Amino acid sequence: MDKSDLAKLMLEWEEAQKKADELKANIVDAIFVTKKTEVAGNVTASYFGGKRTFEYESVARKHPGFKRDMTRTYIKKVDWKKICEILGIKEIPFTKSAPSVSLKIK
């Protein structure tokens, strides 16, 4: 293969990659609208609604029934969720990450 043939292949690949990127963007946009995972042939477009992270520690520490010795009952890691349950806290604030879409070919 000479340099001219290689250059043509490289430019052809560039155009094919641009087209593939455009197709992927269109699929991702459509999945964000439907908010559902879709499968077509060997292609899976998965929708993830975002991960929720609960703020157990901050709400437990602010509760009037919280006692510092509650944290000593858990040796390796403080179980803030359990402490909230003990204190009877029902409303736990949380943060949520942004939704995402994953596109894969099997």
N, C-alpha and C positions, 0 to 999 in steps of 0.2 A: 504494500500500500504506500503510495507516495504522499507527500505533504498536502497536495491539493485534495486528494481523496479523504485524508484524515481531517482536513479543515472542513470539508463538506459534511462529514459525519458528525463532527463536533457541533457545527451550526444546526444540523438537523436535530441533534439531541437537545440543544438549547431550546429550540422551538417546541419540541415534544414536552420538555419539562415545564415550560411556561403554560402549555395547554393543560397538562396534568395538574399543575398548581391552581389554575383557574377552575377546573372541574372540582377539585377538592374544596376550594373556597365556596363554590355553589352548593355542594353537598352539605358542608358544615353549616352554612346559613339556613338551609332547609331543615336540618335537624334541630337547630336552635328554635325554629318556629314551631315544629311539631312537638318538641320536648319528649321524643320517643326514640328508642333504639330501633334501627331498621336494618334488615338483612336482604341483600340481593345477590344471588349466586354465592361467590366466595368473598364478597365484600360486606363488612359489618361497620355501620356507623353507630357508635354508642353515645348516648346522651347521659351525662352525669350532672345532676341538679345542684351540685355543690355540697361540700362537707360542713356539717354544723359542729361547732366547738362550744361546749357549754362552759359557763363561767362559775362553776361550783364554788371555788375557793373564795372569790370576792363576795358572793352573796352570803356564804356561810359566816365569813369573818364579820360582816355587818349585822348579822342576826343578833338580837339581844340575848338569846340563850346560848350563844357560842362561848365555850370555855377553852382556854389554851390547852388544857390537858387532853382534850379530845384528839389532838393531833399526835399525841404520844402513844396511842393505842395501835398505831400502824407502823411497823418497824421499817420496812423498806421504802414505802411510798404512802403519803397521806391520801386516804380515800375520801376526797372531798364530796363525792357523790353520796357516799354512805353518811357522812356528817350531815349533809343537807336532808337526807331521809330521816335521821335521828331528830333533827330540829324541826321537822315537819314542813320544810320549805318546798312549796309546789312549783312556784314560778321561777324558773332558772333562765337568766338572760343567756343569749348565745350569739356568736358571730357565725357568719356563713361565707364560705369561699365562693368565688364566681363559678357559675356553671361552665361545663366544658364538653367538648365533643372529641371523640377518638375515632379515627378512620383506619381500618385495618383490612388487609387482604389475607385470607387464609392460605 
